């Protein structure tokens, strides 16, 4: 709506959901009361950017632990966060989350909103495929000091990872593998 349109009362904006989002638009507003008194005001429309954030996801560690988390790294203060069915909060950490697909919403004090799809993957599920231990007496059945053991462990995993495993046998930590 330009100044001439406002003065001639034409090209009125009748829909309150004005969707032209070009920044720094100059609009003219004509206000008229029931007595016919009218005034025209100039407005500059500033389009505010949606709040943009980065975030990090920590997937569930082990199956059924429900210990996943999402940490939001806000670029400035005064943001609120919402994760799917949880209420709005000023806390930037959501913890103790089960594996799932979530919608992370971020809003600022102007109620500008951004949304992100976030997934917490299921944790690792381990089971022993086999466990074997054998003693080699090194040819001397009478000297236990020269014996050595061969331990073979096969671990089956769903949702594999590059995690190392600690092997403890009869209370003795045999190392990480």
Secondary structure, DSSP 8 states (H G I E B T S, - for coil): --HHHHHHT-S----S------TTEEEEEEEE-TT--EEEEEEEE--------EEEEE--SBTT---EEEEEE-SSSS-EEEETTS--BS-SEEEEE-SEEEEEEEE-TT--EEEEEEEE---BEEEEEEEEEEEE-TT-TT-GGG-EEEEEEEEEEES------EEEETTEEEEE-
